[in-house]
Amino acid sequence: MKLEDAVEYSTKLLDFVGLNNVKNVCPLSLQPSQLKRLEIAGALACRPKIILPDESAAGVRGKEIDEI
């Protein structure tokens, strides 16, 4: 995969999980719900046929759980 293709694909993944607006932010400064979304994007980056999430909403509250 060319660098341009990888950047385009990762941008699409970040947009899909709702993190495109923080794509230049250090992960250490992300909120717990944003970190969960980043984990999901990382799993999707491998282009799996199926994902079996384990505790994908652990440590996240209320409305954020629905968004994840």
SEZA-17208 format. One record per atom (N, C-alpha, C, O): x, y, z. Coordinates in pm, whole numbers, plus 50000, padded with zeros to 5 digits. Example, Ala and Ser with C-alpha at 12.3 -4.5 7.8 and 13.67 -1.06 7.14 Angstrom:
! SEZA-17208
513194943150780;512304955050780;513204967050780;514244966850846;512854977550708;513674989450714;512905000350787;513415011450804;
! end
This chain:
! SEZA-17208
500844988350000;500005000050000;500895012450000;501845013450078;500585021849913;501335034249907;500975043050026;499905041750084;501875051950061;501665060950174;500385069050158;499625070650254;500145074150039;498945082150015;497675073950041;496705079050097;497705061350000;496555052450022;496355049650170;495225049250218;497455047750241;497375045050385;496815057150460;495995055650551;497255069050422;496745081250485;495265082850457;494495086250547;494855080450333;493435081550297;492595071350374;491525074650424;493075059050383;492335048550454;492225051650603;491155050050662;493325056050663;493285059150806;492395071150833;491725071650937;492365080750744;491465092250759;490015087750753;489175092550829;489705078650662;488335073250653;487955065750780;486825066950828;488895058050836;488625050850960;488365060451076;487435058451154;489195070751087;488995080551194;487675087751178;487005090751278;487285090551056;485985096851032;484865087251070;483865091451129;485005074451037;483995064451066;483745063051217;482605061651260;484825063651296;484665062251441;484485075651511;484415076251634;484425086351436;484165099551493;485365106351556;485205114151649;486555103551506;487765109551562;488525118351463;489645122551493;487965121151350;488675128951250;489035142851301;490025148751259;488215148151393;488475161551445;489645161851544;490115172651579;490115150251591;491245149751683;492395141351628;493185135751703;492475140551496;493475131751435;494905136051462;495825127951449;495125148551498;496485153351526;496755154851676;497725161251715;495885149151758;496025150051903;496725137451955;496475126451908;497595139352052;498295127952114;497275119052184;496435124152259;497315105952163;496355096852227;496325097952379;495295095252440;497435101852441;497465103252587;496515114052638;496135113952755;496135123352551;495245134152593;493785131752553;492945140552572;493495120052497;492115116952458;491285112652578;491815107552677;489985114852569;489065110552672;488865095352661;489135089652555;488385088852768;488185074252764;487325069652647;487645059552584;486255076752617;485405072652505;486145073952372;485935065952281;486995084052360;487775085752237;488825074852224;489105070152114;489415070752336;490385059852331;489735046752286;490335039052212;488495044352330;487765032452286;487545032952136;487705022852067;487185044552086;486985046051942;488285043851866;488285037951757;489385048451923;490685046551860;491045031751855;491605027051756;490715024351961;490945009851962;490135003051852;490624993951785;488905007451833;488055001751729;488645004751591;488694995951504;489105017051572;489735020651444;490975012151419;491225007951306;491755009751524;492945001351510;492594987251469;493284981151387;491524982051526;491084968551489;490594968251344;490884958751271;489874978451304;489364979051167;490474981151064;490324977250948;491584987151106;492674989951014;493264977250953;493834977450844;493114966151024;493614953350974;492654946850875;492924936050823;491534953450851;490494948650758;490024934350791;490014925650705;489624932250917;489154918950955;487794915850896;487044924950859;487464903250888;486144899150841;485134900350954;483944902650930;485614898851078;484734899651194;485554905051312;486744902351325;484874912651398;485504917751521;484634913151637;483424914851636;485284907451737;484594903351859;485084912151973;486064908752040;484414923451996;484894932752099;484674927252240;483674920652268;485614930252326;485524926352466;485584939052550;486584946052550;484504941852620;484414953552706;484684966452629;485454974952675;484084967852515;484324979752433;483784992552496;484145003552452;482944991452597;482425003352663;482865004252809;482305012152885;483844996452849;484324996852987;484935010553018;485745015652940;484545016453128;485075029453169;484425041253102;484875052553119;483385038853025;482685049552952;481305051053012;480695041353056;480795063553014;479525066253078;478425069752978;478685074352867;477185067553023;475945072152962;475865072752812;475975062552743;475675084852762;475465087252619;476625082252534;476435077952421;477825082952590;479005078652515;478965063852482;479495059652379;478345055952569;478205041452543;477375039252417;477725031052333;476265046552405;475425045452286;476185049352161;476015043152056;477025059652171;477795064152053;478825053752010;479065051951890;479425047052107;480415036752073;479735025052007;480395015351970;
! end
